[in-house]
Amino acid sequence: MRTVWTMGFVAAAALSFCFPDFIVFRFTQATIWAIALLGLVLLCGISGQFSFAQAALYGVGGYSAAMIGTHTPLSVYWGLPAALLMGYAAGWGLGRIAGGHSLWTQALVTYAFAIAFPQLLRWRLIEQWTGGVQGLYLDFPTPPGGISADRWNFFMALALLALGVWLAGNMIASRSGRALMAARDNDLAAFAQGIRVEQVRATISGIAGAYLALAGCLSSYQYGYVGPTGYNFALSVQMLFGLVIGGMHSPAGAIVGGLFLQFFPDLLAGFGKGLSGLLYAVLLIAAMVLMPTGIVGAVKRIFLHLPRLTGEAGRGKAPREI
């Protein structure tokens, strides 16, 4: 599987030279979505927690890069490590507060953070740093090698996605991942086995915050602007939709969800503004009912049952219902 993943990322990088910059720009945004959803896979799928704070954590990364590029002599590339640190700190703090409580409490705490974050950016005491309602603009440096800025952003996002998938896969398969899933399935039994439930939940919440902030930083590089209106509550809900549709229990679900968030609305745009929104909602509800484990989970289930179905068909028996 590592070979398959490597070939997939190399093929994606090579195919980018076959498309114009505006198509590469859109695939860059899909890659950024996938990085953000990787954090939600770890937080919601593997750890079993719930969050509405993803838009705010996304904004933490974007503003980290913008403030470094605007108010310091440092290169905007320093926004990447700054976003990781700030995202981890914010996510860890939320996990420490809400990780030991029920899903309802987690939803309320993270919802409050998501609502407060855009207002905080407009606060008069710090608006000289955040730009207030006007936001901040970034001057992205000239990419090396003479390639276009869109293609350079795609390569950077793709490389970070590959690294993020590798780290997430190793984390899920490790002892820490098993501890997270044990706490997800039964926190009392996990505590009886010596697992510090609140600590591991706070840690994975911090790691998820780092993923989301990294995605927000890359998004600020791509658009060259950050503003408080871009990190509203609707963005949090949109990410949850992508997580559920793609599949919340594996890194592959994050990639499928990222592609879904970027390209699926375009398929419905031809139906008109009002009707496309209604159809989008109906299809999302149908997908969540018919595919509770997402697209990746449905595909895995089909492949798991395929040998049994072909074997029964080969012996002349009618295949059983799945």
C-alpha positions as CSV (number, residue, x, y, z in Angstrom):
1,M,0.0,0.0,0.0
2,R,2.9,2.4,0.6
3,T,4.0,1.8,-3.0
4,V,0.5,2.5,-4.2
5,W,0.2,5.7,-2.2
6,T,3.7,6.8,-3.5
7,M,2.8,6.1,-7.1
8,G,-0.5,8.0,-6.7
9,F,1.2,11.1,-5.3
10,V,4.0,11.0,-8.0
11,A,1.4,10.6,-10.7
12,A,-0.6,13.5,-9.4
13,A,2.5,15.7,-9.4
14,A,3.4,14.6,-13.0
15,L,-0.2,15.1,-14.3
16,S,-0.3,18.7,-13.1
17,F,2.0,19.6,-16.0
18,C,-0.8,18.5,-18.4
19,F,-3.3,21.0,-17.1
20,P,-3.5,24.8,-17.2
21,D,-2.9,26.9,-14.1
22,F,-6.6,27.5,-13.3
23,I,-7.2,23.7,-13.2
24,V,-4.1,23.2,-11.0
25,F,-5.4,26.0,-8.7
26,R,-8.6,24.0,-8.1
27,F,-6.8,20.8,-7.4
28,T,-4.6,22.7,-5.0
29,Q,-7.7,23.7,-3.1
30,A,-8.9,20.1,-3.1
31,T,-5.5,19.1,-1.7
32,I,-5.9,21.7,1.1
33,W,-9.3,20.4,1.9
34,A,-7.9,16.9,2.2
35,I,-5.2,18.1,4.7
36,A,-7.9,19.7,6.8
37,L,-10.1,16.6,6.7
38,L,-7.1,14.5,7.8
39,G,-7.2,16.3,11.1
40,L,-10.9,15.6,11.4
41,V,-10.4,11.9,10.6
42,L,-8.0,11.7,13.6
43,L,-10.2,13.8,15.8
44,C,-13.7,12.5,15.0
45,G,-13.2,9.1,13.3
46,I,-10.3,7.7,15.3
47,S,-10.7,9.5,18.6
48,G,-14.5,9.6,18.5
49,Q,-14.7,13.3,19.5
50,F,-16.9,16.0,18.0
51,S,-15.9,19.5,16.9
52,F,-17.3,22.6,15.3
53,A,-14.0,24.5,15.8
54,Q,-12.4,23.5,12.5
55,A,-13.1,26.8,10.8
56,A,-11.5,28.7,13.7
57,L,-8.5,26.4,13.7
58,Y,-8.3,26.8,9.9
59,G,-8.2,30.6,10.5
60,V,-5.5,30.3,13.1
61,G,-3.2,28.9,10.5
62,G,-4.2,31.5,7.9
63,Y,-3.7,34.4,10.2
64,S,-0.4,33.0,11.5
65,A,1.1,33.2,8.0
66,A,-0.5,36.5,7.2
67,M,0.7,38.2,10.4
68,I,4.3,36.9,9.9
69,G,4.4,38.0,6.3
70,T,2.8,41.5,7.1
71,H,4.3,42.5,10.5
72,T,7.7,40.9,10.5
73,P,10.7,40.8,8.2
74,L,10.5,37.0,8.0
75,S,9.5,35.1,4.9
76,V,5.9,34.0,4.7
77,Y,7.2,30.4,4.6
78,W,7.8,30.8,8.4
79,G,4.0,30.7,8.6
80,L,4.1,26.9,8.1
81,P,5.8,26.1,11.4
82,A,4.0,28.9,13.1
83,A,0.6,27.5,12.0
84,L,1.6,24.1,13.2
85,L,2.5,25.4,16.7
86,M,-0.5,27.7,17.0
87,G,-2.9,25.1,15.7
88,Y,-1.6,22.5,18.1
89,A,-1.8,24.9,21.0
90,A,-5.4,25.9,20.2
91,G,-6.5,22.3,19.5
92,W,-4.8,21.0,22.7
93,G,-6.5,23.7,24.8
94,L,-9.9,22.8,23.4
95,G,-9.3,19.1,23.9
96,R,-8.1,19.7,27.4
97,I,-11.3,21.5,28.2
98,A,-13.9,19.4,26.4
99,G,-12.2,16.0,25.9
100,G,-13.3,14.5,29.1
101,H,-17.0,15.5,28.6
102,S,-19.9,14.2,26.5
103,L,-20.3,14.8,22.8
104,W,-22.9,17.5,23.6
105,T,-20.4,19.4,25.7
106,Q,-17.7,19.1,23.1
107,A,-20.1,20.4,20.5
108,L,-21.1,23.4,22.6
109,V,-17.5,24.3,23.6
110,T,-16.2,24.1,20.0
111,Y,-19.3,25.9,18.7
112,A,-18.5,28.8,21.1
113,F,-14.9,29.0,19.9
114,A,-16.0,28.9,16.2
115,I,-18.5,31.8,16.8
116,A,-16.1,33.8,18.9
117,F,-13.1,33.6,16.6
118,P,-14.3,36.0,13.8
119,Q,-15.4,38.5,16.4
120,L,-12.0,38.2,18.1
121,L,-10.3,39.2,14.9
122,R,-12.3,42.4,14.9
123,W,-11.4,43.3,18.5
124,R,-10.0,46.8,18.7
125,L,-7.1,45.9,20.9
126,I,-5.6,43.5,18.3
127,E,-7.1,44.8,15.0
128,Q,-3.8,46.5,14.3
129,W,-2.3,43.0,14.0
130,T,-5.3,41.2,12.4
131,G,-6.4,44.0,10.1
132,G,-9.9,44.1,11.7
133,V,-12.8,43.8,9.2
134,Q,-10.5,44.5,6.3
135,G,-8.2,41.5,6.9
136,L,-4.6,41.1,5.7
137,Y,-3.0,40.6,2.3
138,L,0.1,38.4,1.7
139,D,2.8,39.1,-0.8
140,F,3.9,35.6,-1.9
141,P,7.5,35.3,-3.0
142,T,8.4,34.3,-6.5
143,P,8.5,30.5,-6.8
144,P,11.8,28.8,-7.6
145,G,12.7,27.3,-10.9
146,G,10.5,29.6,-12.9
147,I,7.3,27.7,-12.4
148,S,4.0,29.4,-11.8
149,A,2.7,30.3,-8.4
150,D,-0.3,28.0,-8.8
151,R,1.8,25.0,-9.7
152,W,4.3,25.7,-6.9
153,N,1.4,25.9,-4.4
154,F,0.1,22.6,-5.7
155,F,3.5,20.9,-5.3
156,M,3.9,22.3,-1.8
157,A,0.3,21.2,-0.7
158,L,0.7,17.8,-2.3
159,A,4.0,17.1,-0.6
160,L,2.5,18.2,2.8
161,L,-0.5,16.0,2.1
162,A,1.7,13.0,1.4
163,L,3.6,13.6,4.6
164,G,0.4,14.1,6.5
165,V,-1.1,10.8,5.2
166,W,2.0,8.9,6.1
167,L,2.0,10.3,9.7
168,A,-1.7,9.8,10.1
169,G,-1.5,6.2,8.9
170,N,1.4,5.4,11.2
171,M,-0.4,7.0,14.1
172,I,-3.6,5.0,13.5
173,A,-1.7,1.7,13.3
174,S,0.5,2.5,16.4
175,R,-0.1,1.9,20.1
176,S,-1.3,5.5,20.5
177,G,-3.9,4.9,17.7
178,R,-5.2,1.8,19.5
179,A,-5.4,3.7,22.7
180,L,-7.5,6.4,21.0
181,M,-9.9,3.8,19.5
182,A,-10.2,2.1,22.9
183,A,-11.1,5.4,24.5
184,R,-13.6,6.0,21.6
185,D,-15.3,2.7,22.0
186,N,-15.5,2.7,25.9
187,D,-13.8,5.3,27.9
188,L,-14.3,3.6,31.2
189,A,-12.8,0.3,30.0
190,A,-9.9,2.2,28.5
191,F,-9.3,4.0,31.8
192,A,-9.4,0.7,33.6
193,Q,-6.6,-0.5,31.2
194,G,-4.4,2.4,32.2
195,I,-5.1,4.8,29.3
196,R,-5.3,8.4,30.3
197,V,-8.4,9.2,28.4
198,E,-8.4,13.0,28.8
199,Q,-4.7,13.3,28.0
200,V,-4.8,11.2,24.8
201,R,-7.9,13.1,23.7
202,A,-6.2,16.5,24.3
203,T,-3.1,15.3,22.4
204,I,-5.0,14.1,19.4
205,S,-7.1,17.3,19.5
206,G,-3.9,19.3,19.3
207,I,-2.6,17.2,16.4
208,A,-5.9,17.7,14.5
209,G,-5.6,21.4,15.2
210,A,-2.1,21.4,13.6
211,Y,-3.5,19.7,10.5
212,L,-6.3,22.2,10.2
213,A,-4.0,25.2,10.8
214,L,-1.5,23.9,8.2
215,A,-4.4,23.7,5.7
216,G,-5.4,27.3,6.6
217,C,-1.9,28.5,6.1
218,L,-1.7,26.9,2.6
219,S,-5.1,28.4,1.8
220,S,-3.8,31.9,2.7
221,Y,-0.8,31.3,0.4
222,Q,-3.1,30.4,-2.4
223,Y,-5.5,33.3,-2.2
224,G,-3.1,35.9,-0.8
225,Y,-5.7,37.2,1.6
226,V,-7.3,36.4,5.0
227,G,-10.4,38.0,6.5
228,P,-12.7,37.3,9.4
229,T,-15.7,36.5,7.1
230,G,-13.8,33.6,5.5
231,Y,-13.8,31.6,8.8
232,N,-17.5,31.4,9.7
233,F,-19.5,28.6,11.1
234,A,-20.7,27.5,7.7
235,L,-17.1,26.5,6.9
236,S,-17.1,24.2,9.9
237,V,-20.3,22.5,8.7
238,Q,-18.9,22.2,5.2
239,M,-15.9,20.3,6.5
240,L,-18.1,18.0,8.5
241,F,-20.0,17.2,5.3
242,G,-16.8,16.4,3.4
243,L,-15.7,14.2,6.3
244,V,-18.9,12.2,6.4
245,I,-19.1,11.8,2.6
246,G,-15.5,10.7,2.2
247,G,-15.3,8.5,5.2
248,M,-14.1,9.4,8.7
249,H,-12.1,6.3,9.6
250,S,-9.2,6.4,7.1
251,P,-6.9,8.9,5.4
252,A,-8.3,7.9,2.1
253,G,-11.6,9.2,3.2
254,A,-10.0,12.6,3.7
255,I,-8.7,12.7,0.1
256,V,-12.1,11.7,-1.3
257,G,-13.8,14.2,0.9
258,G,-11.5,17.0,-0.3
259,L,-12.2,16.2,-3.9
260,F,-15.9,16.1,-3.1
261,L,-15.9,19.5,-1.4
262,Q,-14.1,21.1,-4.4
263,F,-15.8,19.6,-7.4
264,F,-19.2,18.3,-6.4
265,P,-20.9,21.7,-6.1
266,D,-19.8,22.5,-9.7
267,L,-21.8,19.5,-10.9
268,L,-25.0,21.0,-9.4
269,A,-24.3,24.6,-10.5
270,G,-26.1,24.1,-13.8
271,F,-29.4,23.5,-12.0
272,G,-29.6,27.2,-10.9
273,K,-28.7,28.8,-7.6
274,G,-31.9,27.9,-5.7
275,L,-32.4,24.4,-7.0
276,S,-28.7,23.4,-6.8
277,G,-28.7,24.2,-3.1
278,L,-31.8,22.1,-2.5
279,L,-30.4,19.2,-4.5
280,Y,-27.1,19.4,-2.8
281,A,-28.8,19.1,0.6
282,V,-30.9,16.1,-0.5
283,L,-28.0,14.2,-2.0
284,L,-25.9,14.8,1.2
285,I,-28.8,13.4,3.4
286,A,-29.2,10.4,1.1
287,A,-25.4,9.8,1.1
288,M,-25.3,9.9,4.9
289,V,-28.2,7.4,5.2
290,L,-27.1,5.0,2.4
291,M,-23.4,5.2,3.1
292,P,-22.9,5.8,6.9
293,T,-19.2,4.9,6.6
294,G,-18.7,7.2,3.6
295,I,-17.6,6.5,0.0
296,V,-14.4,4.8,1.1
297,G,-16.2,2.6,3.6
298,A,-18.7,1.6,1.0
299,V,-16.0,0.7,-1.5
300,K,-14.2,-1.4,1.1
301,R,-17.3,-3.2,2.0
302,I,-18.0,-4.1,-1.7
303,F,-14.4,-5.4,-2.2
304,L,-14.7,-7.5,1.0
305,H,-17.9,-9.1,-0.2
306,L,-16.8,-9.5,-3.8
307,P,-14.8,-12.8,-3.4
308,R,-17.7,-14.4,-1.6
309,L,-20.2,-13.3,-4.2
310,T,-18.1,-14.5,-7.2
311,G,-17.5,-17.8,-5.4
312,E,-21.2,-18.4,-4.9
313,A,-21.9,-17.4,-8.5
314,G,-19.2,-19.8,-9.7
315,R,-20.9,-22.7,-7.9
316,G,-24.3,-21.8,-9.4
317,K,-25.8,-20.3,-6.3
318,A,-27.6,-17.0,-6.2
319,P,-25.6,-14.4,-4.4
320,R,-27.0,-13.4,-1.0
321,E,-28.1,-9.9,-0.3
322,I,-25.5,-7.6,1.3
